[in-house]
Amino acid sequence: MSGSSSVESSRGVATSQVSFICQRCSQPLQLDQSFSSLDGRKYDDLTAPLLTGSSDSNTPPTQETGSQDVFDVNKDSAVSRKEVLPPNSTQEISQEFMLIGETATSKMSTHSHRIKVATQLFDIMSGNTDIDHPLCGECTELLLDQLDHQYRIVEEDCKLYRQAMDELNDKKEDQEGERNLREELEKLRLQETDLVKQLQGIEEERKEIAEETERYKKDLEQLEEEEKSYWKDYTAQKQQLLGFQEEQRSVDNQLKYAQSQLDRLRKTNVFNATFHIWHNGHFGTINGFRLGRLPSVPVEWNEINAAWGQTVLLLHSLAQKMNFKFKRFRLVPLGNHSFIECLNEKSKQLPLYGTGGFRFFWDTKVDQAMVAFLDCLQQFEEEIERGDSSFRLPYKIANGKIEDPNTNKSYSIKIQFNSEEQWTKALKFMLTNLKWALAWVASQFTN
């Protein structure tokens, strides 16, 4: 530790300034304010662990006397001198400081006492360790880094010492294991003696087994001869079996084909296959025959009559499939000369065929026949609804007219007092209703 002091006199009061330098970099230091309030009790708390931990310290133990005169600094209270050389200095540097105490006031005495306390505290710390104090903050951090590095090296050395201790312990265990192995070897020798005796018995058994083996060889030769004969018979039987299996596969394939054809025929609906209802532009068609006519497309009456014949045959067949009989009318399918017979007047026949031009002002029987056919279709719808309440035809039938649900417009089935376009559209809606009825019957009688 190195310190310097200068004394100035101003207004009759003596002041003292003391500075400390870092013992590593020789930079001036400023002590913390806590040194100004360091009393004897705090001094004992700071130095007690160091004094108890150091066995060769020359500093006498402090005794708490309750006063500030607990340090034996220098008997001369007027002047105190301390000279410390920095460890890194190559030249001898001597710096002195002097405190004039004979004329100083009580304030100067107190300040001098604090300097003495700090000086002696640094001397104790330097004497108890290998590091001179005080130190600046940067040197302290550098010192801490060096101590951390040394600590890690010591930790590595401790690990190596532990590994060496473990190896020594393992060697002791190996010696104990060697004794155990010797004991185990003695046991194995005894077991070897027993096994040799058992081996002799086994040798005798082996001789007996060899004699039996000779007998078994002779039996084996005889069995091999029998096996050859067996395989000859097996081959012949196998060839016959393969022939039978081939015939069986052929019969199975024929049966599968016949079954598939039968399933296809069962799934085929007679009505769908026989009566194909579709559309061709503005015309509704059944089996390719157009039903209706337009000014721009004058369909022949032979085609219209044939379409009516197919229509009557379809509704008649559906009614028979349902075991349903119409009221007031009876359908008579006769190809392109089909008609409807009135049950109230059996001699009255309503023809569903015509000849000549479009309008028949002299004969209304064709119109009556088409209205009667719509009545029969409506009766058939009601019969289906009695068995299936959710069934509804797409176009409503009422009083010889068919209503379009999209426009709420009704189209008459009659020819007289009607246009060809409306008559053709009414026939197309009628075929659509008939197709719905056909689909419902087909779904009910698929099996």
NUKOL-244223 format. One record per residue (C-alpha): chain; x, y, z. Coordinates in Angstrom, 3 decimals, padded with zeros to 6 digits. Example, Ala and Ser with C-alpha at 12.3 -4.5 7.8 and 13.67 -1.06 7.14 Angstrom:
BEGIN
NODE  c         u         v         w
NODE  A   012.300  -004.500   007.800
NODE  A   013.670  -001.060   007.140
This chain:
BEGIN
NODE  c         u         v         w
NODE  A   000.000   000.000   000.000
NODE  A   001.290   003.491  -000.816
NODE  A  -000.137   006.718   000.498
NODE  A   000.674   010.415   000.364
NODE  A  -000.410   013.318   002.552
NODE  A  -000.376   017.100   002.245
NODE  A  -001.240   019.603   005.011
NODE  A  -002.848   022.980   004.302
NODE  A  -003.839   025.680   006.767
NODE  A  -006.871   027.785   006.035
NODE  A  -008.613   030.023   008.522
NODE  A  -006.726   028.350   011.366
NODE  A  -008.033   024.810   010.608
NODE  A  -005.685   021.989   009.504
NODE  A  -006.928   019.589   006.803
NODE  A  -005.391   016.355   005.570
NODE  A  -005.824   014.571   002.217
NODE  A  -004.642   010.981   001.923
NODE  A  -004.781   008.929  -001.324
NODE  A  -004.264   005.215  -001.943
NODE  A  -002.969   003.572  -005.118
NODE  A  -003.754   000.191  -006.660
NODE  A  -001.080  -002.372  -005.784
NODE  A  -001.172  -003.811  -009.329
NODE  A  -001.563  -000.921  -011.775
NODE  A  -000.441   001.937  -009.411
NODE  A  -003.537   003.982  -010.282
NODE  A  -004.878   006.347  -007.574
NODE  A  -007.913   005.086  -005.684
NODE  A  -010.817   006.734  -003.963
NODE  A  -012.058   004.909  -000.877
NODE  A  -015.726   004.143  -000.453
NODE  A  -017.685   006.367   001.952
NODE  A  -018.239   003.349   004.215
NODE  A  -014.613   003.669   005.442
NODE  A  -015.510   006.987   007.063
NODE  A  -018.015   005.269   009.364
NODE  A  -015.885   002.222   010.221
NODE  A  -015.816   001.737   014.000
NODE  A  -014.219  -000.893   016.157
NODE  A  -017.163  -003.329   016.020
NODE  A  -017.303  -003.292   012.202
NODE  A  -013.542  -003.614   012.103
NODE  A  -013.721  -006.777   014.242
NODE  A  -016.435  -008.195   011.953
NODE  A  -014.276  -007.608   008.868
NODE  A  -010.992  -008.912   010.252
NODE  A  -012.166  -011.694   012.590
NODE  A  -012.555  -014.420   009.844
NODE  A  -009.176  -013.490   008.377
NODE  A  -007.431  -013.524   011.754
NODE  A  -008.907  -016.878   012.740
NODE  A  -008.102  -018.327   009.311
NODE  A  -004.439  -017.166   009.365
NODE  A  -002.071  -018.928   011.714
NODE  A   001.070  -016.837   011.024
NODE  A  -000.411  -013.347   011.116
NODE  A   001.697  -010.833   013.015
NODE  A  -001.259  -008.613   013.682
NODE  A  -002.301  -008.829   017.323
NODE  A  -005.950  -009.800   017.945
NODE  A  -008.236  -006.893   018.522
NODE  A  -010.169  -006.470   021.722
NODE  A  -013.355  -004.520   021.823
NODE  A  -012.893  -001.872   024.499
NODE  A  -015.674   000.439   023.443
NODE  A  -013.187   003.230   022.459
NODE  A  -011.355   004.153   019.267
NODE  A  -007.846   003.430   020.754
NODE  A  -007.849  -000.255   019.882
NODE  A  -004.963  -000.162   017.361
NODE  A  -001.243  -000.064   018.204
NODE  A  -000.196   002.041   015.233
NODE  A   002.649   004.236   016.420
NODE  A   003.402   005.515   019.858
NODE  A   004.164   008.953   018.470
NODE  A   000.745   010.528   018.087
NODE  A   002.201   013.506   016.319
NODE  A   003.602   011.764   013.225
NODE  A   002.626   008.491   011.506
NODE  A   004.730   007.159   008.657
NODE  A   004.067   004.129   006.404
NODE  A   006.075   003.154   003.371
NODE  A   004.900   000.421   000.936
NODE  A   006.555  -000.532  -002.340
NODE  A   004.296  -001.703  -005.186
NODE  A   005.060  -005.290  -006.217
NODE  A   005.284  -004.435  -009.929
NODE  A   007.651  -001.500  -009.465
NODE  A   011.258  -001.929  -010.698
NODE  A   012.579   001.103  -008.849
NODE  A   012.330   001.807  -005.153
NODE  A   009.723   004.467  -004.625
NODE  A   009.437   006.117  -001.240
NODE  A   006.493   008.264  -000.470
NODE  A   005.794   009.663   002.989
NODE  A   002.942   011.449   004.564
NODE  A   002.915   013.424   007.796
NODE  A   000.076   014.300   010.115
NODE  A   000.764   017.220   012.461
NODE  A  -001.293   016.441   015.494
NODE  A   000.042   018.679   018.212
NODE  A  -001.878   021.697   016.933
NODE  A  -004.748   019.759   015.242
NODE  A  -008.219   019.912   016.571
NODE  A  -010.378   016.992   017.599
NODE  A  -011.656   016.790   013.984
NODE  A  -008.121   016.203   012.714
NODE  A  -007.620   013.470   015.301
NODE  A  -010.728   011.671   014.157
NODE  A  -009.681   011.851   010.494
NODE  A  -006.243   010.567   011.363
NODE  A  -007.753   007.684   013.272
NODE  A  -009.882   006.687   010.219
NODE  A  -006.826   006.721   007.983
NODE  A  -005.021   004.488   010.475
NODE  A  -007.963   002.067   010.521
NODE  A  -008.061   001.805   006.725
NODE  A  -004.291   001.418   006.536
NODE  A  -004.180  -001.336   009.130
NODE  A  -007.214  -003.105   007.492
NODE  A  -005.396  -003.227   004.145
NODE  A  -002.224  -004.469   005.897
NODE  A  -004.155  -007.319   007.559
NODE  A  -005.772  -008.333   004.254
NODE  A  -002.396  -008.231   002.479
NODE  A  -000.748  -010.233   005.262
NODE  A  -003.397  -012.977   005.316
NODE  A  -003.329  -013.556   001.538
NODE  A  -000.824  -013.594  -001.300
NODE  A  -002.443  -010.474  -002.789
NODE  A  -001.524  -006.913  -001.832
NODE  A  -004.373  -004.502  -001.150
NODE  A  -006.006  -002.194  -002.063
NODE  A  -006.984  -002.983  -005.652
NODE  A  -008.953  -001.053  -008.240
NODE  A  -012.154  -002.453  -009.826
NODE  A  -010.518  -003.550  -013.101
NODE  A  -007.651  -005.320  -011.314
NODE  A  -010.176  -006.960  -008.993
NODE  A  -012.148  -008.337  -011.983
NODE  A  -008.918  -009.544  -013.633
NODE  A  -007.904  -011.200  -010.353
NODE  A  -011.314  -012.885  -010.093
NODE  A  -010.934  -014.232  -013.662
NODE  A  -007.522  -015.657  -012.766
NODE  A  -008.944  -017.233  -009.616
NODE  A  -011.813  -018.756  -011.655
NODE  A  -009.281  -020.210  -014.093
NODE  A  -007.268  -021.657  -011.217
NODE  A  -010.484  -023.007  -009.708
NODE  A  -011.339  -024.845  -012.937
NODE  A  -007.824  -026.308  -013.073
NODE  A  -008.179  -027.508  -009.487
NODE  A  -011.575  -029.028  -010.368
NODE  A  -009.993  -030.961  -013.251
NODE  A  -007.249  -032.179  -010.907
NODE  A  -009.923  -033.315  -008.431
NODE  A  -011.657  -035.266  -011.176
NODE  A  -008.384  -036.992  -012.075
NODE  A  -007.763  -037.790  -008.390
NODE  A  -011.260  -039.263  -008.104
NODE  A  -010.703  -041.405  -011.208
NODE  A  -007.428  -042.629  -009.731
NODE  A  -009.209  -043.488  -006.482
NODE  A  -011.896  -045.354  -008.393
NODE  A  -009.240  -047.343  -010.266
NODE  A  -007.596  -048.268  -006.980
NODE  A  -010.947  -049.400  -005.607
NODE  A  -011.547  -051.450  -008.754
NODE  A  -008.204  -053.176  -008.292
NODE  A  -009.206  -054.138  -004.766
NODE  A  -012.462  -055.508  -006.089
NODE  A  -010.517  -057.457  -008.761
NODE  A  -008.469  -059.122  -006.035
NODE  A  -011.637  -060.150  -004.250
NODE  A  -013.013  -061.390  -007.580
NODE  A  -009.874  -063.507  -008.089
NODE  A  -010.490  -065.277  -004.804
NODE  A  -014.077  -065.902  -005.861
NODE  A  -012.879  -067.292  -009.179
NODE  A  -010.574  -069.726  -007.416
NODE  A  -013.434  -070.983  -005.329
NODE  A  -015.555  -071.261  -008.455
NODE  A  -012.731  -073.193  -010.157
NODE  A  -012.740  -075.773  -007.372
NODE  A  -016.464  -076.201  -007.779
NODE  A  -016.054  -076.640  -011.523
NODE  A  -013.407  -079.328  -010.996
NODE  A  -015.819  -081.246  -008.823
NODE  A  -018.488  -080.865  -011.456
NODE  A  -016.003  -082.069  -014.081
NODE  A  -015.452  -085.273  -012.109
NODE  A  -019.197  -085.883  -011.961
NODE  A  -019.555  -085.157  -015.665
NODE  A  -016.800  -087.634  -016.549
NODE  A  -018.705  -090.316  -014.699
NODE  A  -021.867  -089.382  -016.529
NODE  A  -019.959  -089.480  -019.833
NODE  A  -018.895  -093.058  -019.218
NODE  A  -022.508  -094.019  -018.659
NODE  A  -023.502  -092.214  -021.814
NODE  A  -020.860  -094.092  -023.809
NODE  A  -022.411  -097.359  -022.769
NODE  A  -025.823  -096.091  -023.773
NODE  A  -024.374  -094.971  -027.116
NODE  A  -023.238  -098.519  -027.887
NODE  A  -026.699  -099.815  -027.192
NODE  A  -028.184  -097.067  -029.384
NODE  A  -025.794  -097.978  -032.213
NODE  A  -027.061  -101.554  -032.162
NODE  A  -030.639  -100.321  -032.277
NODE  A  -029.698  -097.981  -035.139
NODE  A  -028.569  -100.944  -037.238
NODE  A  -031.912  -102.597  -036.730
NODE  A  -033.726  -099.361  -037.611
NODE  A  -031.695  -099.039  -040.830
NODE  A  -032.947  -102.386  -042.021
NODE  A  -036.492  -101.364  -041.187
NODE  A  -035.900  -098.049  -042.998
NODE  A  -034.828  -099.816  -046.193
NODE  A  -038.015  -101.805  -046.131
NODE  A  -040.067  -098.651  -045.564
NODE  A  -038.343  -096.901  -048.475
NODE  A  -039.391  -099.716  -050.792
NODE  A  -042.942  -099.366  -049.566
NODE  A  -042.750  -095.569  -050.016
NODE  A  -041.732  -095.960  -053.669
NODE  A  -044.739  -098.143  -054.261
NODE  A  -046.925  -095.636  -052.436
NODE  A  -045.714  -092.701  -054.565
NODE  A  -046.468  -094.577  -057.751
NODE  A  -050.034  -095.101  -056.610
NODE  A  -050.214  -091.497  -055.378
NODE  A  -049.090  -090.131  -058.754
NODE  A  -051.759  -092.085  -060.565
NODE  A  -054.443  -090.931  -058.133
NODE  A  -053.191  -087.357  -058.309
NODE  A  -053.468  -087.359  -062.085
NODE  A  -057.061  -088.528  -061.861
NODE  A  -057.766  -085.881  -059.213
NODE  A  -056.391  -083.115  -061.428
NODE  A  -058.629  -084.261  -064.236
NODE  A  -061.663  -084.212  -061.933
NODE  A  -060.686  -080.769  -060.602
NODE  A  -060.412  -079.433  -064.142
NODE  A  -063.891  -080.699  -064.906
NODE  A  -065.134  -079.224  -061.614
NODE  A  -063.717  -075.789  -062.475
NODE  A  -065.341  -075.951  -065.892
NODE  A  -068.704  -076.805  -064.323
NODE  A  -068.249  -074.049  -061.716
NODE  A  -067.506  -071.478  -064.421
NODE  A  -070.582  -072.527  -066.356
NODE  A  -072.623  -072.305  -063.168
NODE  A  -071.253  -068.838  -062.382
NODE  A  -072.052  -067.649  -065.898
NODE  A  -075.568  -069.053  -065.682
NODE  A  -076.001  -067.482  -062.242
NODE  A  -074.799  -064.088  -063.486
NODE  A  -077.218  -064.296  -066.407
NODE  A  -080.002  -065.251  -064.021
NODE  A  -079.157  -062.336  -061.712
NODE  A  -079.076  -059.960  -064.652
NODE  A  -082.458  -061.201  -065.837
NODE  A  -083.857  -060.902  -062.336
NODE  A  -082.642  -057.321  -062.079
NODE  A  -084.003  -056.501  -065.507
NODE  A  -087.429  -054.897  -065.290
NODE  A  -089.803  -056.003  -068.005
NODE  A  -091.600  -052.690  -068.121
NODE  A  -088.370  -050.651  -068.437
NODE  A  -087.098  -052.965  -071.140
NODE  A  -090.411  -053.053  -073.066
NODE  A  -091.607  -049.464  -072.734
NODE  A  -088.932  -046.822  -073.180
NODE  A  -090.350  -043.362  -072.508
NODE  A  -088.159  -040.407  -073.474
NODE  A  -088.393  -037.097  -075.336
NODE  A  -087.436  -035.813  -078.756
NODE  A  -087.380  -032.023  -078.717
NODE  A  -090.921  -030.827  -077.930
NODE  A  -092.364  -034.329  -078.341
NODE  A  -092.724  -037.042  -075.739
NODE  A  -091.827  -040.480  -077.159
NODE  A  -092.601  -044.075  -076.224
NODE  A  -090.488  -046.749  -077.866
NODE  A  -089.398  -044.118  -080.412
NODE  A  -092.951  -043.118  -081.466
NODE  A  -093.718  -039.405  -081.137
NODE  A  -096.987  -038.475  -079.472
NODE  A  -098.319  -035.127  -080.728
NODE  A  -097.672  -032.801  -083.644
NODE  A  -096.638  -029.222  -084.394
NODE  A  -097.313  -026.901  -087.336
NODE  A  -093.612  -026.983  -088.153
NODE  A  -093.348  -030.767  -087.587
NODE  A  -096.482  -032.499  -088.910
NODE  A  -096.169  -035.990  -087.430
NODE  A  -098.046  -038.699  -089.357
NODE  A  -101.191  -040.102  -087.745
NODE  A  -099.895  -043.646  -088.151
NODE  A  -097.013  -042.771  -085.766
NODE  A  -099.383  -041.029  -083.331
NODE  A  -101.765  -044.014  -083.366
NODE  A  -098.855  -046.419  -082.729
NODE  A  -097.692  -044.255  -079.782
NODE  A  -101.206  -044.320  -078.301
NODE  A  -101.304  -048.104  -078.719
NODE  A  -098.023  -048.460  -076.750
NODE  A  -099.319  -046.040  -074.083
NODE  A  -102.571  -047.954  -073.593
NODE  A  -100.680  -051.257  -073.434
NODE  A  -098.324  -049.899  -070.768
NODE  A  -101.077  -048.583  -068.457
NODE  A  -103.077  -051.794  -068.982
NODE  A  -100.022  -053.923  -068.048
NODE  A  -099.274  -051.834  -064.948
NODE  A  -102.877  -052.194  -063.752
NODE  A  -102.746  -055.983  -064.223
NODE  A  -099.442  -056.130  -062.296
NODE  A  -101.134  -054.289  -059.432
NODE  A  -104.337  -056.366  -059.747
NODE  A  -106.208  -053.113  -060.182
NODE  A  -109.399  -052.651  -062.197
NODE  A  -110.413  -049.234  -063.450
NODE  A  -113.802  -047.747  -062.722
NODE  A  -116.084  -046.642  -065.535
NODE  A  -113.625  -047.641  -068.272
NODE  A  -111.727  -050.642  -069.600
NODE  A  -108.542  -050.301  -071.629
NODE  A  -108.393  -052.378  -074.811
NODE  A  -104.838  -052.364  -076.305
NODE  A  -105.003  -053.208  -080.012
NODE  A  -101.855  -051.647  -081.429
NODE  A  -102.546  -048.553  -083.563
NODE  A  -106.301  -049.182  -083.240
NODE  A  -106.560  -049.292  -079.442
NODE  A  -109.691  -047.971  -077.787
NODE  A  -111.405  -047.517  -074.430
NODE  A  -114.666  -049.256  -073.590
NODE  A  -117.205  -047.550  -071.344
NODE  A  -118.389  -049.904  -068.612
NODE  A  -121.686  -048.083  -068.239
NODE  A  -122.349  -048.384  -071.967
NODE  A  -120.503  -051.485  -073.181
NODE  A  -121.564  -050.836  -076.741
NODE  A  -119.807  -047.459  -076.628
NODE  A  -116.171  -047.498  -077.701
NODE  A  -113.880  -044.491  -077.565
NODE  A  -111.103  -044.792  -080.203
NODE  A  -107.552  -043.661  -079.470
NODE  A  -106.611  -043.331  -083.110
NODE  A  -107.449  -040.930  -085.884
NODE  A  -107.025  -040.219  -089.587
NODE  A  -106.945  -037.176  -091.800
NODE  A  -106.324  -033.634  -090.576
NODE  A  -105.700  -032.283  -087.127
NODE  A  -109.171  -031.220  -086.087
NODE  A  -112.228  -033.465  -086.064
NODE  A  -115.150  -031.097  -085.767
NODE  A  -117.526  -033.817  -086.831
NODE  A  -116.313  -036.431  -084.276
NODE  A  -115.467  -035.828  -080.592
NODE  A  -114.879  -039.470  -079.635
NODE  A  -111.067  -039.129  -079.886
NODE  A  -111.150  -036.249  -077.386
NODE  A  -113.425  -038.286  -075.094
NODE  A  -111.042  -041.248  -075.365
NODE  A  -108.004  -039.129  -074.375
NODE  A  -109.925  -037.633  -071.431
NODE  A  -110.983  -041.147  -070.375
NODE  A  -107.328  -042.271  -070.552
NODE  A  -106.309  -039.390  -068.264
NODE  A  -109.096  -040.469  -065.887
NODE  A  -107.679  -044.020  -065.805
NODE  A  -104.154  -042.652  -065.131
NODE  A  -105.543  -040.559  -062.281
NODE  A  -107.283  -043.632  -060.810
NODE  A  -103.992  -045.518  -060.998
NODE  A  -102.242  -042.674  -059.146
NODE  A  -104.842  -042.793  -056.387
NODE  A  -104.363  -046.559  -056.088
NODE  A  -100.605  -046.085  -055.608
NODE  A  -101.144  -043.333  -053.033
NODE  A  -103.283  -045.676  -050.941
NODE  A  -100.256  -047.966  -050.570
NODE  A  -097.562  -045.229  -050.515
NODE  A  -098.694  -041.870  -049.176
NODE  A  -095.447  -040.167  -050.247
NODE  A  -096.016  -040.887  -053.938
NODE  A  -097.049  -037.958  -056.146
NODE  A  -097.018  -037.575  -059.919
NODE  A  -095.030  -034.540  -061.127
NODE  A  -097.971  -033.096  -063.079
NODE  A  -101.421  -032.796  -061.522
NODE  A  -104.384  -034.235  -063.495
NODE  A  -107.850  -032.725  -063.216
NODE  A  -110.868  -032.660  -065.593
NODE  A  -109.017  -033.663  -068.731
NODE  A  -106.193  -031.151  -068.130
NODE  A  -102.615  -031.392  -066.901
NODE  A  -101.143  -028.611  -064.755
NODE  A  -097.517  -027.466  -065.017
NODE  A  -096.266  -026.837  -061.409
NODE  A  -093.590  -024.404  -062.633
NODE  A  -096.038  -022.007  -064.318
NODE  A  -099.328  -023.176  -062.682
NODE  A  -100.767  -023.292  -066.207
NODE  A  -103.091  -026.126  -067.278
NODE  A  -102.963  -027.748  -070.698
NODE  A  -105.990  -029.545  -072.199
NODE  A  -105.644  -033.063  -073.598
NODE  A  -108.388  -032.412  -076.146
NODE  A  -107.745  -031.578  -079.784
NODE  A  -110.791  -029.389  -080.447
NODE  A  -110.558  -025.753  -079.413
NODE  A  -106.856  -026.254  -078.642
NODE  A  -103.554  -025.430  -080.330
NODE  A  -101.167  -028.075  -081.549
NODE  A  -098.410  -026.759  -079.267
NODE  A  -100.513  -027.003  -076.077
NODE  A  -101.899  -030.417  -077.103
NODE  A  -098.362  -031.723  -077.723
NODE  A  -097.146  -030.353  -074.362
NODE  A  -100.103  -031.986  -072.537
NODE  A  -099.236  -035.346  -074.148
NODE  A  -095.576  -034.905  -073.113
NODE  A  -096.593  -034.255  -069.464
NODE  A  -098.893  -037.303  -069.610
NODE  A  -096.017  -039.557  -070.724
NODE  A  -093.845  -038.137  -067.927
NODE  A  -096.515  -039.087  -065.353
NODE  A  -096.782  -042.527  -066.893
NODE  A  -092.990  -042.958  -066.624
NODE  A  -093.118  -042.103  -062.892
NODE  A  -095.857  -044.702  -062.363
NODE  A  -093.777  -047.277  -064.278
NODE  A  -090.722  -046.526  -062.092
NODE  A  -092.723  -046.959  -058.879
NODE  A  -094.128  -050.324  -059.995
NODE  A  -090.665  -051.459  -061.091
NODE  A  -089.236  -050.582  -057.661
NODE  A  -091.994  -052.494  -055.873
NODE  A  -091.668  -055.681  -057.937
NODE  A  -087.927  -055.857  -058.529
NODE  A  -087.604  -059.287  -056.886
